[in-house]
């Protein structure tokens, strides 16, 4: 899911991993376009593609915490609503079968359907890469219709093969789901895609903690689950001081679902503020990033583009996200940071 606000690592479903844990090795895995670059691969162009054997979703997840096997982290309390929540970007993407670009009449129709929630219509440019047999790939700049709120903190983009909703003003899942619902209905009203390939929910958190001195580095062991902090023996035994770390965990779920967790300590923003998608920027400084992508990928059959079923699937993908986040943080972080809005 390309988000206009840039993440410092590849977007959504995990990106390049390490060793055998690379999420690209999951059945049906697909990733969002990487940050800092607007690009995508396109296939055969045409009207919304016909899909053989299509059927409705069967969003049935089994096993611990909706089919995800998280080991010891499943026994966590329900996620608390924090006044100082660290979410800096939330995005929802539905990838569907290839459609023709929206024409001017269809864009005008969608603008009318969405005017009360996305009053600012516009365009965003991306680099399209097409592969034609053995020939060299052909690049061209394409303009995509995009609608934003007046503060430009929430945006909707329609591609030929995807619908992307992204916000730096999360508020609550219910708020985002309501916008997502309206966006799906508008897309279906203008032209309903033949089938759905993928749906994903992406959360990026920037965790910042108080420091006694401006040049001090946080002792993340006091704020974050120590399992995310790497081999501390290197620091204690060899006298080396870590300046950054990054890790990737892939959890496989039931019914073609998966969850990818990227994490790490860094000094730069995980998500920048851009002219396409704005966010308030705190003073620069050390932060710990939690990047959670919960997604479903079509298996042998491609289900129909049904608004109600897509919303139900989004609900199921959202359920494990809170538990994963809670298991990654300490009670001190809750008490001294997250509850102090």
Residue pairs with C-beta under 8 A, 6 or more apart in sequence:
1 11
1 12
1 32
1 33
1 91
1 92
1 93
1 162
1 164
1 166
1 200
1 202
2 11
2 32
2 33
2 38
2 40
2 126
2 157
2 164
3 11
3 32
3 35
3 89
3 91
3 164
3 166
3 202
3 271
3 277
4 124
4 155
4 157
4 166
4 274
4 276
4 277
5 88
5 89
5 166
5 168
5 271
5 272
5 273
5 274
5 276
5 277
5 278
5 279
6 35
6 36
6 271
6 272
6 274
7 35
7 89
7 204
7 270
7 271
7 291
8 35
8 266
8 268
8 269
8 270
8 271
8 289
9 15
9 35
9 246
9 262
9 270
9 291
10 16
10 31
10 32
10 34
10 35
11 31
11 32
11 33
11 34
11 35
11 202
12 31
12 32
12 91
12 93
12 200
12 202
12 293
12 295
13 23
13 29
13 30
13 31
13 32
13 200
13 258
13 260
13 293
13 295
14 22
14 23
14 24
14 29
14 31
14 248
14 250
14 260
14 262
14 293
15 23
15 31
15 34
15 262
16 22
16 24
17 23
17 24
17 25
17 248
17 250
18 248
21 248
21 249
21 250
22 248
22 250
23 29
23 31
23 248
23 250
23 258
23 260
24 31
26 250
26 252
26 258
27 256
27 297
27 299
28 256
28 297
28 298
28 299
29 258
29 297
30 95
30 197
30 198
30 297
32 93
32 200
32 202
33 39
33 40
37 127
38 124
38 125
38 126
38 127
39 126
39 127
39 128
39 129
40 126
40 127
40 128
40 129
40 159
41 129
41 130
41 131
42 98
42 128
42 129
42 130
42 160
42 161
43 98
43 161
44 98
45 98
45 100
45 160
46 98
46 100
47 99
47 100
48 96
48 97
48 98
48 99
48 100
48 191
48 192
48 193
48 194
49 97
49 98
49 99
49 194
49 195
50 194
51 97
51 194
51 195
51 302
53 300
53 301
53 302
54 194
54 195
54 301
54 302
54 303
54 304
55 301
55 303
55 304
56 303
56 304
56 306
56 309
57 196
57 303
57 306
57 309
57 310
57 312
57 313
58 255
59 255
59 296
59 309
59 312
59 313
59 316
60 254
60 255
61 67
61 253
61 254
61 255
61 257
61 316
62 254
62 255
63 69
63 253
63 254
64 70
64 74
65 74
65 319
65 320
65 323
66 253
66 254
66 257
66 316
66 319
66 320
67 253
67 254
67 255
67 257
68 74
68 251
68 252
68 253
68 257
68 259
68 320
69 251
69 252
69 253
70 251
70 320
70 323
70 324
70 327
73 323
73 324
73 327
73 328
74 323
76 323
76 326
76 327
77 326
78 322
79 322
79 323
79 325
79 326
80 326
80 334
80 338
81 172
82 334
82 338
82 339
82 341
83 338
83 339
83 340
83 341
84 337
84 338
84 339
84 340
84 341
85 170
85 205
85 338
86 205
86 206
86 207
86 208
86 290
86 338
87 170
87 203
87 204
87 205
88 168
88 204
88 205
88 206
88 269
88 270
88 271
88 279
89 166
89 167
89 168
89 202
89 203
89 204
89 270
89 271
89 279
90 166
90 167
90 170
90 176
90 201
90 202
90 203
90 204
91 164
91 165
91 166
91 167
91 201
91 202
92 164
92 165
92 166
92 176
92 180
92 199
92 200
92 201
92 202
92 314
93 162
93 163
93 164
93 165
93 198
93 199
93 200
93 202
94 162
94 163
94 184
94 196
94 198
94 199
94 305
94 310
95 161
95 162
95 196
95 197
95 198
95 199
96 161
96 162
96 163
96 193
96 194
96 195
96 196
96 197
96 305
97 161
97 193
97 194
97 195
97 196
97 197
97 302
98 160
98 161
99 160
99 161
99 191
99 193
100 160
101 142
101 160
102 110
102 145
102 158
102 190
102 191
106 190
106 191
107 121
107 145
109 189
109 190
110 145
110 147
110 158
110 186
110 187
110 190
111 121
111 147
113 182
113 185
113 186
113 189
113 190
114 147
114 156
114 182
114 183
114 186
117 149
117 179
117 182
118 147
118 148
118 149
118 154
118 155
118 156
119 147
119 149
119 150
120 147
120 148
120 149
120 150
120 152
121 145
121 146
121 147
122 145
122 146
122 147
122 148
123 143
123 144
123 145
123 146
124 143
124 144
124 146
124 157
124 276
125 141
125 142
125 143
125 144
126 141
126 142
126 144
127 139
127 140
127 141
127 142
128 139
128 140
128 141
128 142
129 137
129 138
129 139
130 137
130 138
130 139
130 140
131 137
132 138
144 157
144 158
144 159
145 157
145 158
146 155
146 156
146 157
146 158
146 276
147 155
147 156
148 154
148 155
148 156
148 277
149 155
151 169
151 278
152 275
152 276
152 277
152 278
153 167
153 168
153 169
153 277
153 278
153 279
154 165
154 166
154 167
154 168
154 169
154 179
155 165
155 166
155 167
155 276
155 277
156 163
156 164
156 165
156 179
156 183
157 163
157 164
157 166
158 164
158 187
161 197
163 183
163 184
163 187
165 176
165 179
165 180
165 183
166 277
167 176
167 179
168 271
168 273
168 277
168 278
168 279
170 176
173 318
177 311
177 314
177 315
180 311
180 314
181 307
181 311
184 307
184 310
184 311
185 307
187 193
188 305
188 307
192 305
193 305
194 302
194 304
194 305
195 298
195 302
195 303
195 304
195 305
196 298
196 302
196 303
196 304
196 305
196 310
197 297
197 298
197 302
198 295
198 296
198 297
198 298
199 295
199 296
199 310
199 313
199 314
199 317
200 293
200 294
200 295
200 296
200 317
201 293
201 294
201 295
201 314
201 317
201 318
201 321
202 291
202 292
202 293
203 290
203 291
203 292
203 293
203 321
203 325
204 270
204 271
204 289
204 290
204 291
204 292
205 289
205 290
205 291
205 292
205 325
206 269
206 270
206 271
206 287
206 288
206 289
207 223
207 224
207 287
207 288
207 289
207 290
207 329
207 333
207 337
208 282
208 285
208 286
208 287
208 337
209 218
209 222
209 223
209 333
209 336
209 337
210 336
210 337
211 217
211 218
211 285
211 286
217 286
218 265
218 286
218 288
220 228
220 229
220 265
220 288
221 229
221 232
222 330
222 332
223 288
223 329
223 330
223 332
223 333
223 337
224 288
224 328
224 329
224 330
224 333
225 327
225 328
225 329
225 330
226 232
228 247
228 263
228 264
228 288
228 328
229 245
229 265
230 242
230 245
230 247
234 240
234 242
235 241
235 242
242 265
243 267
244 264
244 265
244 266
244 267
245 264
245 265
246 262
246 263
246 264
246 266
247 262
247 263
247 264
248 260
248 261
248 262
248 263
249 260
249 261
249 263
250 258
250 259
250 260
250 261
251 258
251 259
251 260
251 261
252 258
253 259
253 320
255 296
256 296
256 297
256 298
256 299
257 294
257 295
257 296
257 297
257 316
257 317
258 294
258 295
258 297
259 292
259 293
259 294
259 295
259 320
259 321
259 324
260 292
260 293
260 295
261 290
261 291
261 292
261 324
261 328
262 289
262 290
262 291
262 293
263 288
263 289
263 290
263 291
263 328
264 288
264 289
265 286
265 287
265 288
265 289
266 286
266 287
266 288
266 289
267 284
267 285
267 286
267 287
268 284
269 281
269 284
269 287
270 287
270 289
270 291
271 279
272 279
272 281
273 279
273 280
273 281
290 325
290 328
292 321
292 324
292 325
294 317
294 318
294 320
294 321
295 317
296 313
296 317
303 309
329 338
